């Protein structure tokens, strides 16, 4: 599927010119493709708003609720087990350690409880990504399909299909990003000793990578960015929006029980709205850039 799509796009963009006019059109198309890769920045308020829109969208779509039935049952068991284990064996030693370095007892206990909640969330994160990462991908695609973005991408690229969903590929995708996210999650974990501000800083520093994980498949469909290096260049250009979305999304998923149950799914909806936001901003910017030179027809249209 990937090879076929690349070949179609390559043939379309490299079609021989039949005359001076066709040569001008081909040159214009190639110029537009170069311009089209510069996506306007998604501001903080827009990125944060897509998280809220994702929650509202999910709550209004009962057909999506059935997709989280199995994750709820599994994470209910793992959350109870991990909370019992960590609060029983780790919470007091952590509080004593913080008190031993001079922290007031009440602050040490509050911080220790917050750290345990983060540790529980990390355990749930690993389980959810490995076992149910494909659920997020399914929800993400369904929202894009409903919003008409997938159809517009097919039309823009001149293809009849985009990547088909594949369970094994989704699991592999989740494991690869898990291996990338875990070191950063662990390295920034000491921030948790600062109550409040530490938790906010932790999710912001880790949020951009979570957003990348959710948007990786869309970046292939949207910009044909197949390699990690190409995708990283795009992510770096949108780092503020990615950090904002991912930070808020992770903060919601840190809430015990409801986080891995509800917000795990709503964040997939929110990621689809963020993808739509990037698509529409790119479409509008490309249309404005091409109108003066008479090439507006080559830009993806915004309804």
Order of alpha helices (4+ residues) and beta strands (2+ residues): alpha-alpha-alpha-alpha-alpha-alpha-alpha-alpha-alpha-alpha-alpha-alpha-alpha
